[in-house]
Amino acid sequence: MNATPPAGNDRPDQVLVLNSGSSSLKYQLIDMTGGRRLATGLIERIGERTGRVVHTPGEGGERREREERIADHRAALEAAGGELSADGLGLDSPRLAAIGHRVVHGGQSFTRPAVVDESVLAEIERLVPLAPLHNPANLQGIRTAMELRPDLPQVAVFDTAFHTTIPAAAARYAIDVETADAHRVRRYGFHGTSHAYVSRATAALLGKAPEDVDVIVLHLGNGASAAAVRGGRSVETSMGLTPLEGLVMGTRSGDIDPAVIFHLMRVGGMSADEVDELLNKKSGLLGLCGDNDMREIQRRMADGDADARLAFDIYVHRLRKYVGAYFAVLGRLDALVFTAGVGENSAEVREAVVAGLQGLGLAVDAERNAARSGAARLISPSGSRVAVAVVPTDEEMEIANQTYTLVKP
Ligand code: AMP
């Protein structure tokens, strides 16, 4: 064990990024001088009979995995600390400058990351009704980290913050204003850290400043959202009050006539909780064809499976509607960008989304689109009016950067 670095090398230049879920903790330790990942880990099944700890040193080092009971979030963070110490790093290291926490809902209060103090904790708590599954777990992660390293700055980085620039015309629902205000009902948007990172990386790929480009970002993971970003600022996004609105996702329906809900309750005899579960957990690609993994859906399509084909077509149709709508919102476009699990890996989805959109200046080059790569890249033909790009997202690096910007000496 070598938790104490040699004298003279104690500059705090590392950020630990934590993403706390209700029964999981994801962490990454990042060296901010070189933008290098020093370790990545995941602790799952916290509070269950057997938990799982997976730790990978460096970028793609040899992965260690074990099962043991992890009683609570404190035990999870201690387990992460133990794994880091075994690599000569550690929670107790003087190199640690801060801990950056992913927080899902920052409401309208947090337009940028915040160094955590009592008032920040109270405000995140006040937002719990808007994100009842996520904010409590995020808070637990912050409180645990504060217990273990009370001397370190803890920074909250909000998934909603990037979208606080969306104008009222796009953010308000057309419902009674008093009712909406009383219950804080409006469109907040999520995946903001990813949309911020990817839109900036796209500007860099085009050799331009973020202020000089207008882009549509399609974040297509298990959760999925689109964002229209004008000159580096989000002006529209597809998720709303919650992450349920918008695109077809792995298990979420996305847009739906709200009267479907009343219909299912009144005519179908379902409770509010049952409809909530239906639309969030049993819908989307899973509800349509029984699979939520795009790889499996593509395999089934190749075998002539009609349900998988229809699920794919519905998924793509929704995306094309959003691309057209966001083109109109922006009025002009420099790039359409694909990111996250499906966006980065599925040439089929990218091709189908862009097919026939030459009228909007959009096209993909078949060879570029099919080439596999982990790098940010253009997939449109040379000389295209609008670029089409694949830009891998890196939410942890973005959280680390935002955290370090706030605390660096
Ligand atoms: P994420 O939430 O960003 O980790 O994305 C997870 C999703 O990405 C999975 O559920 C898959 O549907 C999708 N995915 C990952 N790899 C591929 C691939 N090679 N082809 C198509 N989809 C993929």
Residues whose N, C-alpha, C, O or C-beta is under 5 A from the ligand:
A	BS01	AMP	L220 G221 N222 G223 N292 D293 M294 R295 A340 G341 V342 N345 S346
